[in-house]
């Protein structure tokens, strides 16, 4: 079996370090490179040692271009501010890219869509299998229930989570709105929206991630819930997406494309 060589962009963050651990434990993947933000003092350290692992014989770099030079595919868990440079480096090198960065504004989403004309890209607000199943279940419930049912989406994360609502919460709202034949902006509100979609975000402690979709009608309610207790769940999903993406033609994909293929196996 030929090993898949993966570059990790954003290797200094929580998810980047978790991804290094998952790759180190994998039988069919190898670390090809690991990039930090420009000027990071950890540049030059062994990536494995920096993540609390045995040495991986790959030095941390502050250049995305150098990190992806020998990669079959890259995974980006950096920040929105770092993504444009990482996207440009991958496009120039024709390196497939899995993007797990959240909090993306429309101009950056447009740049990702343009880059997908050159390289294959998986863009997902949440790379866990369970979260993507929750999105499908929420859409199915929205289709089955009348529009008089209010929808409330709750997301809970650790105190350091920057975006609120989370990217996953917004993706859930988009799925519900699309199932109702609407756009999210038409029905969403930070407060109660009659027969619409409302969001609540809580940030506390070290909660990895929890999302609840509540459908409330007269005299009854339905709750769909997904909880993650280990960041390795996201990292494993990213590696799963990378394995699939490496063999795909240029286009913009989501985790539903990855899971649809695997569900038929």
C-alpha positions in Angstrom: 0.0 0.0 0.0 1.4 3.4 -1.0 1.4 5.9 1.9 -0.5 9.1 1.5 1.7 12.1 2.2 -0.2 14.8 4.0 0.9 18.4 4.8 -0.6 20.1 7.9 -1.3 23.8 7.7 -1.9 25.5 11.0 0.2 22.8 12.8 0.7 25.0 15.9 -3.0 25.1 16.9 -5.1 22.7 18.9 -6.5 21.0 15.8 -3.1 21.0 14.0 -1.4 19.2 16.8 -4.3 16.7 17.0 -4.0 16.1 13.3 -0.2 15.4 13.7 -1.1 12.8 16.4 -3.7 11.1 14.1 -1.2 11.0 11.2 1.5 9.6 13.5 -0.8 6.7 14.4 -2.0 6.0 10.9 -0.8 3.0 8.9 -1.3 4.4 5.5 -0.5 8.1 6.0 2.8 10.0 6.4 3.5 13.6 7.4 5.0 15.4 4.4 5.3 18.9 6.0 3.9 21.1 8.7 3.4 24.8 8.5 3.1 27.5 11.2 2.2 31.1 10.9 5.0 33.3 9.5 7.5 34.2 12.2 6.4 31.5 14.7 9.4 30.9 17.0 8.7 27.1 16.9 9.8 27.0 13.2 12.6 24.5 12.9 11.5 22.2 15.7 10.6 18.6 14.9 6.8 18.5 14.3 6.4 15.3 16.4 8.3 16.7 19.4 6.3 19.9 19.3 3.1 17.9 19.4 4.3 15.8 22.3 5.1 12.8 20.1 8.2 10.9 19.2 10.2 12.7 16.4 8.6 12.5 13.0 11.7 13.7 11.0 9.7 16.7 9.7 10.7 20.2 10.7 8.0 22.8 11.4 8.1 25.5 8.8 6.7 29.0 8.6 6.1 28.7 4.9 3.1 26.9 3.5 4.8 26.5 0.1 7.7 24.6 1.7 5.4 22.5 3.8 3.4 21.2 0.8 6.4 20.7 -1.5 6.3 16.9 -1.1 2.6 16.4 -0.2 -0.1 14.5 -2.0 -2.7 16.6 -0.2 -2.8 19.3 2.5 -5.2 19.8 5.4 -5.7 23.4 6.7 -6.8 24.0 10.3 -5.3 27.5 10.5 -7.3 30.8 10.7 -9.2 32.8 8.2 -6.4 35.3 8.1 -3.9 32.6 7.1 -6.1 30.8 4.6 -5.6 33.1 1.6 -1.8 32.5 1.6 -2.3 28.8 2.2 -4.9 28.6 -0.6 -2.5 30.4 -3.0 0.4 28.1 -2.2 -1.8 25.0 -2.8 -3.1 26.4 -6.0 0.4 27.2 -7.3 1.6 23.7 -6.4 -1.6 21.9 -7.6 -1.9 20.4 -4.2 -5.4 19.1 -3.2 -6.7 20.9 0.0 -9.0 19.9 2.8 -10.2 23.1 4.6 -11.5 22.9 8.2 -11.2 26.6 8.9 -14.4 28.2 10.1 -15.6 31.8 10.3 -15.1 32.5 6.6 -16.5 35.7 5.1 -18.1 35.7 1.6 -14.9 37.1 -0.2 -12.9 34.2 1.1 -15.5 31.7 0.2 -15.4 33.2 -3.3 -11.6 32.7 -3.4 -12.0 29.1 -2.4 -14.6 28.5 -5.1 -12.2 30.1 -7.7 -9.3 27.9 -6.5 -11.5 24.8 -6.8 -11.4 25.4 -10.6 -7.7 24.5 -10.3 -7.4 22.0 -7.5 -9.8 19.7 -5.7 -11.0 21.1 -2.4 -13.1 19.8 0.5 -14.6 22.6 2.5 -16.4 21.6 5.7 -17.4 23.5 8.8 -17.2 20.2 10.7 -15.3 17.2 9.5 -16.8 14.6 11.9 -19.1 12.0 10.4 -21.7 12.5 13.1 -22.0 16.2 12.5 -22.6 15.7 8.9 -25.2 13.1 9.6 -26.9 15.6 12.0 -27.1 18.0 9.1 -28.8 15.4 6.9 -31.2 14.6 9.8 -32.0 18.3 10.4 -32.8 18.7 6.7 -35.1 15.6 6.7 -36.9 16.9 9.8 -37.4 20.3 8.2 -38.8 18.7 5.1 -41.2 16.5 7.1 -42.5 19.1 9.6 -44.7 22.1 8.7 -43.2 25.6 8.6 -45.1 26.6 11.7 -42.5 24.7 13.7 -39.8 27.0 15.1 -36.2 25.9 14.8 -33.6 26.8 17.4 -30.0 25.8 17.0 -27.7 25.8 20.0 -23.9 25.4 19.8 -21.6 24.9 22.8 -17.8 25.2 22.6 -14.7 25.9 24.7 -14.1 29.4 25.9 -11.4 30.1 23.2 -13.8 29.5 20.3 -13.8 32.7 18.2 -16.8 32.5 15.9 -20.3 32.5 17.2 -22.5 31.0 16.0 -20.1 28.3 15.0 -19.6 27.3 11.4 -21.4 24.0 12.1 -24.4 25.8 13.6 -24.7 28.0 10.5 -24.4 25.0 8.2 -27.2 23.3 10.2 -29.3 26.5 9.7 -28.5 26.5 6.0 -29.6 22.9 5.7 -32.9 23.6 7.5 -33.6 26.7 5.4 -32.8 25.0 2.2 -35.1 22.1 3.0 -37.8 24.7 3.5 -37.0 26.3 0.2 -35.6 29.4 1.8 -32.4 31.2 2.4 -30.9 31.3 5.9 -30.7 35.1 6.0 -34.5 35.3 5.4 -35.4 33.3 8.5 -32.5 33.6 11.0 -32.3 35.9 14.0 -30.2 36.1 17.2 -33.6 36.4 19.1 -36.9 34.5 18.6 -38.0 34.6 15.0 -41.7 33.6 14.6 -41.8 30.4 12.6 -38.1 30.9 11.8 -34.6 29.9 12.8 -32.8 31.2 15.9 -29.3 30.7 17.2 -27.7 30.6 20.6 -24.0 30.1 21.3 -22.4 29.3 24.6 -18.7 29.4 25.2 -17.4 27.8 28.4 -14.6 25.7 29.8 -13.1 23.0 27.6 -16.2 21.9 25.7 -15.0 20.4 22.5 -18.2 20.8 20.6 -21.9 20.2 21.0 -24.8 21.1 18.7 -28.6 20.8 19.2 -31.3 21.4 16.6 -34.7 21.9 18.2 -37.9 21.8 16.3 -40.7 23.2 18.5 -44.4 23.1 17.5 -47.6 23.4 19.4 -47.6 20.8 22.2 -44.4 19.0 21.1 -40.8 19.3 20.3 -38.1 17.3 18.6 -34.4 17.5 19.5 -31.5 16.4 17.4 -28.1 16.4 19.3 -24.5 15.7 18.4 -21.6 15.9 20.9 -17.9 15.5 20.4 -15.7 14.7 23.4 -12.4 14.3 21.6 -10.8 16.5 19.0 -9.3 13.4 17.4 -12.8 12.9 15.9 -12.3 16.0 13.7 -8.8 15.1 12.8 -9.8 11.5 11.8 -12.5 13.0 9.6 -10.0 15.3 8.0 -7.7 12.5 7.2 -10.6 10.4 5.8 -11.5 13.4 3.6 -7.8 13.7 2.5 -7.6 10.1 1.4 -10.7 10.5 -0.7 -9.8 14.0 -2.1 -6.3 13.0 -3.3 -7.9 11.0 -6.2 -10.5 13.6 -7.2 -10.6 16.1 -10.1 -10.6 19.9 -9.4 -14.0 20.9 -7.9 -15.4 22.1 -4.6 -16.6 19.3 -2.4 -18.2 18.9 1.0 -18.1 16.1 3.6 -21.4 14.8 2.2 -19.4 13.9 -1.0 -16.9 12.0 1.1 -19.5 10.2 3.2 -21.7 9.4 0.3 -19.0 7.3 -1.3 -18.0 5.6 1.9 -21.6 4.7 2.8 -21.9 2.7 -0.5 -18.9 0.5 0.5 
